[in-house]
Amino acid sequence: MRGIIPTIDSTKSLRALRDLCLIQYGIQAIGNPADKASYINALLTFPVIACKQVSENKGLKSPIFSQVEALEATLEAMAILFG
């Protein structure tokens, strides 16, 4: 399951940052794609853009009540099994 807030490690290689952006989150570099900072900037702005899109009802969507209930039931079942 993808997280909403990406983990950013400045020691990652350019390829690792590119893969994180493009493959895991589907976002493009901001600026020169040959520069690590371009991918780090994209990862830093991603949560802000995602939250803005949710509030504008586009992009990511807030879950409906029944989905929240289903998730709650799943988490409770997991707590019983693994708690």
N, C-alpha and C positions, 0 to 999 in steps of 0.2 A: 504494500500500500504506500502510495506516495505521500510524503509529508508536505505540508503547505509551506513551511519555512525550511529552505534548504540549508544544509550544513556547509559552511564555507571554510576552507582551510587554504591559506595562502601558500602552503608548501606543496599543494597539488600541482601536478604537471599541467601544461597547457592542454594536452589531450584529455586528461581526467576532467578538467574544468569544462572543456568543450562537450565531452560526453554527458556530464552532469546536466549542462544546460539543454543540449539538443535532444538527448535520448530520454533522460528522466523527466525533465520539465517542459520540453518542447519550446524553449525560448532561444532567441538569437542573441549573439554578442552585441553589446552597445559599443559601437566604434570599430576599431581594427580587429578582425577575428584572429590575427596573428599575435595579439597581445593578451596576456593573462588578465590584465586589469579590465579589459572589455567584458570578459565572462564574469569576473567578480562583480563588476557594476551591475550586470544583468541579474545576477543572483541576489544582490542586495536590494534591488528595486522590485523584484518579483513579488514579495509578500505585500508590499504597498499597492501594487497594481491589482493583485488578486483581491484584496479587501475592497478596493474601490469598485471593481467589477461586480462583486457580490452586492454592494450597496446600490449599484445601478441596475441590478437584476440582469446582468449579462456575464458571459464567461462562466466562472464558477457559480454555482447556485447554492443557496442555503437549503439545508434539508427540510422537508415537510415534517409535520408532527408525527405522522405514522413511521417515518424513517428513523426519527429520534427514538421513538418507543421501541422499534425493533433493535436498534443499536443498544439501548439500555438493557433490554432483555438478554441480548447476547452477552454483554459485559457481566450481567448478574450471573448468568449460567457459567461463564468462565471463572468467575470468583468462587462459585460453589465447587467447581471441578478442580481448580488449581489453588484455591485459597487456603 
